[in-house]
Each structure stands twice: as structure tokens, then as C-alpha cells.
Amino acid sequence: MSYRIKTHGRIGAELQRVADQEIAAAQAELRSLDESSAGKAVHEARKHFKKLRALVQLLRGPLGAKNVRAEQAFYRDTGRKFQRLRDAQAQIATLESLAQRFFEKRRPPIVLAVCRVLAAEAQRAHRALTRNGHCAAVIASLHAASPPSTSNLGSASAIPRRCASASASR
């Protein structure tokens, strides 16, 4: 989803609306992790984290360098928690694509063995995220990062709560 900022209202409220949408979309993707398309869900969630980092960067002046670094680290580290699963799934897709292209009739045993190893790695990564509560913890932390109501915020305080309190005092 692209940023669509409507200029007829306060810019702070619009930036907050965009942040809310990105956070909600990331949460929705992560909630669907138990389904069969976990790789796609993780990929989409990580894209939403990148968009949130870009939005924080847009507000680097009003938020201040310290708050921007903290927010950037939060979203970067949150996305990294899903890197292992995304990498394994991307490697499987790449290997399958190459195998179909170069080994149409019969795949060599080494290709089959690598497919099994990558599939096992993807399963381990998926289990680690779901069984250990990592995914639920990330969803909860994103919920805590959701901005408060837009009714009394100025332009500098749109984005997660951690920055909203700091920028409101400026």
C-alpha cells in the first residue's frame, strides 16, 4: 500500500492514519502466519515494517535524532525476528524454480536433499515463531506502538507512542 496523504486536514493526523494502517496491516499479516502461506505473510509484514521506518524517517526533524534511532531500531529488529523463516522460504522457491528450469524430467539427489534441508529449516523457523510466542509478542508490541487518538495531536507527534510523548514536549 502506498502512502496516500490528504492535504485537506492536519498533516499530523494524516501521518498518524498512515502509521495506524501500516501497523494494522503488519499485525494482520502476522496473525495469518499459522496458515499455509506463511512465507508471503512474513514478506508482507516485513514490507510494512520498512514502510513504518520510512515514515519515521520523514519525521526525523520534529521527533529528534534519538527518537528516530529508537523507532528505526524497533521496526528493524522486529522485522529481523522473521528473517530466518523468510530466508528459508525464499531459498526453497528459488531452488524449485531452478530445478524446474534445468531438471525438467528428473532431479538429481543433491537437489532433492537440499530441498529437504531447506524445508526442515523453514519448519523449524515457523515453529520457533509460533510455539515460543515470538509472533504473539511482536503483535502485542505493535499494538503498544499504535498511536493514540488523532483528536489532540499536532503534526510532530504522529507515529508510535514512544515518540509521541517525546515530540509533544518539544
GIGI-V879413 format. One record per residue. RES is the residue in one letter. SS is DSSP state (a for helix, b for strand, c for the rest). PHI is phi as a letter, one per 40 degrees, with the letter a starting at -180 (NA if undefined). D_FIRST is the distance of its C-alpha to the first C-alpha in Angstrom with 2 decimals. Layout:
RES_SS_PHI_D_FIRST ; RES_SS_PHI_D_FIRST
This chain:
M_c_NA_0.00 ; S_c_c_3.78 ; Y_c_c_6.66 ; R_c_b_8.72 ; I_c_b_12.08 ; K_c_c_14.91 ; T_c_c_18.18 ; H_c_c_20.53 ; G_c_b_20.44 ; R_c_c_21.00 ; I_a_c_18.60 ; G_a_c_19.12 ; A_a_c_18.07 ; E_a_c_14.84 ; L_a_c_14.03 ; Q_a_c_15.13 ; R_a_c_12.94 ; V_a_c_9.79 ; A_a_c_11.66 ; D_a_d_12.59 ; Q_a_c_9.24 ; E_a_c_8.37 ; I_a_c_11.99 ; A_a_c_12.11 ; A_a_c_9.40 ; A_a_c_11.42 ; Q_a_c_14.54 ; A_a_c_13.82 ; E_a_c_13.30 ; L_a_c_16.48 ; R_a_c_18.37 ; S_a_c_18.01 ; L_a_c_19.64 ; D_a_c_22.97 ; E_c_c_21.99 ; S_c_c_22.72 ; S_c_c_19.33 ; A_a_c_19.40 ; G_a_c_18.50 ; K_a_c_15.16 ; A_a_c_14.50 ; V_a_c_15.61 ; H_a_d_13.63 ; E_a_c_10.27 ; A_a_c_11.74 ; R_a_c_12.89 ; K_a_c_9.62 ; H_a_c_8.62 ; F_a_c_12.16 ; K_a_c_11.83 ; K_a_c_9.14 ; L_a_c_11.63 ; R_a_c_14.39 ; A_a_c_13.16 ; L_a_c_13.00 ; V_a_c_16.45 ; Q_a_c_17.65 ; L_a_c_16.95 ; L_c_b_19.34 ; R_a_c_21.95 ; G_a_c_24.61 ; P_a_c_24.73 ; L_a_c_24.08 ; G_c_g_26.62 ; A_a_c_26.79 ; K_a_c_27.93 ; N_a_c_25.10 ; V_a_c_22.46 ; R_a_c_24.20 ; A_a_c_24.29 ; E_a_c_20.61 ; Q_a_d_19.73 ; A_a_c_22.25 ; F_a_d_21.01 ; Y_a_c_17.44 ; R_a_c_18.93 ; D_a_c_21.64 ; T_a_c_19.52 ; G_a_c_17.52 ; R_a_c_20.92 ; K_c_c_22.28 ; F_c_b_20.36 ; Q_a_c_21.21 ; R_a_c_24.39 ; L_a_c_22.91 ; R_a_c_20.10 ; D_a_c_22.80 ; A_a_c_25.22 ; Q_a_c_22.90 ; A_a_c_21.86 ; Q_a_c_25.58 ; I_a_c_26.54 ; A_a_c_24.20 ; T_a_c_25.53 ; L_a_c_29.09 ; E_a_c_28.79 ; S_a_c_27.54 ; L_a_c_30.42 ; A_a_c_32.90 ; Q_a_c_32.12 ; R_a_c_32.50 ; F_a_b_35.69 ; F_c_b_37.33 ; E_c_c_37.04 ; K_c_c_40.19 ; R_c_a_40.91 ; R_c_c_38.99 ; P_c_c_41.10 ; P_a_d_41.76 ; I_a_c_40.04 ; V_a_c_36.70 ; L_a_c_37.19 ; A_a_c_38.12 ; V_a_c_35.09 ; C_a_d_32.86 ; R_a_c_34.66 ; V_a_c_34.34 ; L_a_c_30.59 ; A_a_c_30.17 ; A_a_c_32.36 ; E_a_c_30.36 ; A_a_c_27.10 ; Q_a_c_29.01 ; R_a_c_30.42 ; A_a_c_27.11 ; H_a_c_25.66 ; R_a_c_28.85 ; A_a_c_28.81 ; L_a_c_25.40 ; T_a_c_26.27 ; R_a_c_30.02 ; N_c_c_30.28 ; G_c_g_27.79 ; H_a_c_25.46 ; C_a_c_22.38 ; A_a_c_23.65 ; A_a_c_24.46 ; V_a_c_21.00 ; I_a_c_19.56 ; A_a_c_22.37 ; S_a_c_21.78 ; L_a_c_18.13 ; H_a_c_19.59 ; A_a_c_22.09 ; A_a_c_19.53 ; S_c_c_17.85 ; P_c_c_18.97 ; P_c_c_21.82 ; S_c_d_22.09 ; T_c_c_21.05 ; S_c_c_24.40 ; N_c_b_26.38 ; L_c_b_24.12 ; G_c_c_24.33 ; S_a_c_21.83 ; A_a_c_22.80 ; S_a_b_22.32 ; A_c_c_18.67 ; I_c_h_17.27 ; P_c_d_19.04 ; R_a_d_22.58 ; R_a_d_24.31 ; C_a_c_23.48 ; A_a_d_23.79 ; S_a_c_27.48 ; A_a_c_28.20 ; S_a_c_26.66 ; A_a_c_28.26 ; S_c_c_31.63 ; R_c_c_31.28
